[in-house]
Amino acid sequence: MTDDGSATTGDRRIVVGLDGSPGSLAALHWAIAQARMSRRTVEVVVAARRPPAHGFGYGLDSALRERELEPLRAQQILDGVIAEAAHDRQVPTVRLVGRVVDGAPLPVLLDAAEGADMLVIGRHTRHSVVEALLGSISDLCVRHSPCPVVVLP
């Protein structure tokens, strides 16, 4: 374990991207079940960014940031999930660590996936203009992740 709470590359771990959506919660529950069977650590990662000090630029800037979490909200989501997991009878058999990372979801997830056994994420069911133009986070993770990716609806 490193100083920032992330697992080291020597740990067998499953990284889960969490944003508080139903899909990301389903991904977390799936990862916990998988970790219980394979004796891996579950590393829950929440990407957060501070809002810009000035207005958005013209174009896709505001649309790109519409799903990004602010640090306080990200920490609240993570704390809630960890607290809920602590009360689940089956989770104590799984090592669960969490961290909020400053940055946009895609680079945060890809960085966290370095050295991991797998990356588990939930897929949003809605489609936006940004996803149509740039691809969804889940699609981009599947294409660029340094480890296997499981995408749950």
C-alpha positions as CSV (number, residue, x, y, z in Angstrom):
1,M,0.0,0.0,0.0
2,T,1.3,3.4,-0.9
3,D,1.1,6.6,1.2
4,D,-1.9,7.9,-0.9
5,G,-3.9,4.8,-0.1
6,S,-3.6,3.1,-3.5
7,A,-2.5,-0.5,-3.7
8,T,1.0,-1.2,-4.9
9,T,1.6,-3.1,-8.1
10,G,2.6,-6.2,-6.1
11,D,-0.9,-6.5,-4.7
12,R,-3.5,-8.6,-6.4
13,R,-6.2,-6.1,-6.9
14,I,-9.4,-5.2,-8.7
15,V,-9.9,-1.5,-9.4
16,V,-13.5,-0.2,-9.4
17,G,-14.5,3.2,-10.8
18,L,-17.2,4.7,-8.7
19,D,-19.3,7.8,-9.4
20,G,-22.4,7.0,-7.3
21,S,-24.5,5.9,-10.3
22,P,-26.4,2.6,-10.1
23,G,-24.1,1.1,-12.7
24,S,-21.0,2.0,-10.6
25,L,-22.6,0.5,-7.5
26,A,-23.4,-2.7,-9.4
27,A,-19.7,-2.8,-10.5
28,L,-18.6,-2.5,-6.9
29,H,-20.8,-5.3,-5.8
30,W,-19.6,-7.5,-8.6
31,A,-16.0,-6.7,-7.8
32,I,-16.5,-7.5,-4.1
33,A,-18.0,-10.9,-5.1
34,Q,-15.1,-11.6,-7.5
35,A,-12.5,-10.5,-4.9
36,R,-14.0,-12.8,-2.3
37,M,-13.6,-15.7,-4.6
38,S,-10.1,-14.8,-5.8
39,R,-8.7,-13.3,-2.6
40,R,-7.9,-9.9,-4.2
41,T,-8.1,-6.4,-2.8
42,V,-10.8,-4.1,-4.1
43,E,-9.5,-0.6,-4.8
44,V,-12.4,1.9,-5.2
45,V,-11.4,5.0,-7.1
46,V,-13.5,8.1,-7.4
47,A,-12.4,10.8,-9.8
48,A,-13.0,14.4,-8.7
49,R,-12.2,17.9,-10.0
50,R,-12.7,21.3,-8.6
51,P,-14.9,23.5,-10.7
52,P,-13.1,26.0,-12.9
53,A,-12.4,29.4,-11.4
54,H,-13.7,31.1,-14.5
55,G,-16.5,30.2,-17.0
56,F,-16.3,27.4,-19.4
57,G,-14.9,27.9,-22.9
58,Y,-17.1,27.7,-25.9
59,G,-18.0,24.3,-27.2
60,L,-17.9,20.9,-25.4
61,D,-16.1,22.1,-22.2
62,S,-19.2,22.2,-20.1
63,A,-20.7,19.0,-21.6
64,L,-17.4,17.2,-20.9
65,R,-17.5,18.2,-17.3
66,E,-21.2,17.6,-16.7
67,R,-20.6,14.2,-15.0
68,E,-17.5,15.1,-13.1
69,L,-17.7,15.2,-9.3
70,E,-16.4,17.9,-7.0
71,P,-14.0,16.6,-4.3
72,L,-16.4,17.0,-1.4
73,R,-19.2,15.1,-3.2
74,A,-16.8,12.4,-4.3
75,Q,-15.5,11.9,-0.8
76,Q,-19.1,11.7,0.5
77,I,-19.9,9.0,-2.1
78,L,-16.8,7.1,-1.2
79,D,-17.4,7.3,2.6
80,G,-21.0,6.2,2.1
81,V,-20.0,3.2,0.1
82,I,-17.2,2.2,2.5
83,A,-19.5,2.6,5.5
84,E,-22.2,0.5,3.8
85,A,-19.7,-2.2,2.9
86,A,-18.5,-2.3,6.5
87,H,-22.0,-3.4,7.6
88,D,-22.2,-6.1,4.9
89,R,-21.5,-9.5,6.4
90,Q,-19.6,-10.8,3.3
91,V,-17.3,-7.7,2.8
92,P,-15.1,-8.3,5.9
93,T,-13.5,-11.2,4.0
94,V,-12.5,-8.7,1.3
95,R,-9.8,-6.0,1.7
96,L,-11.5,-2.8,0.5
97,V,-9.6,0.4,0.1
98,G,-10.8,3.7,-1.4
99,R,-9.4,7.0,-2.6
100,V,-10.6,10.2,-4.3
101,V,-8.2,11.2,-7.1
102,D,-8.0,14.7,-8.6
103,G,-8.6,14.5,-12.3
104,A,-11.0,13.5,-15.1
105,P,-12.5,10.0,-14.9
106,L,-10.7,8.5,-17.9
107,P,-7.1,9.3,-17.0
108,V,-7.8,8.6,-13.4
109,L,-9.2,5.1,-14.1
110,L,-6.5,4.2,-16.6
111,D,-3.8,5.3,-14.2
112,A,-5.4,3.3,-11.4
113,A,-5.6,0.2,-13.6
114,E,-1.8,0.1,-14.1
115,G,-0.7,-3.2,-12.5
116,A,-4.2,-4.2,-11.5
117,D,-5.7,-7.6,-12.3
118,M,-8.8,-6.0,-13.7
119,L,-10.8,-2.7,-13.9
120,V,-14.5,-2.9,-13.2
121,I,-16.8,-0.1,-14.2
122,G,-20.5,0.5,-14.6
123,R,-22.0,1.7,-17.9
124,H,-24.3,4.7,-18.0
125,T,-27.5,3.8,-19.9
126,R,-28.0,7.3,-21.3
127,H,-26.3,8.6,-24.4
128,S,-25.2,12.2,-24.8
129,V,-23.7,14.2,-27.6
130,V,-20.3,14.0,-25.9
131,E,-20.5,10.1,-25.9
132,A,-21.5,10.1,-29.5
133,L,-18.5,12.4,-30.5
134,L,-15.8,11.1,-28.1
135,G,-17.0,7.8,-26.9
136,S,-18.2,6.8,-23.4
137,I,-15.8,6.4,-20.5
138,S,-16.5,2.7,-20.4
139,D,-15.8,2.3,-24.2
140,L,-12.6,4.3,-23.9
141,C,-11.5,2.2,-20.9
142,V,-12.1,-1.0,-22.8
143,R,-9.9,0.3,-25.7
144,H,-7.1,1.8,-23.6
145,S,-6.9,0.0,-20.3
146,P,-3.6,-1.7,-19.3
147,C,-5.5,-4.6,-17.8
148,P,-8.7,-6.5,-18.6
149,V,-12.0,-4.5,-18.2
150,V,-15.4,-5.7,-17.0
151,V,-18.2,-3.3,-17.9
152,L,-21.5,-3.8,-16.0
153,P,-24.8,-2.2,-17.1
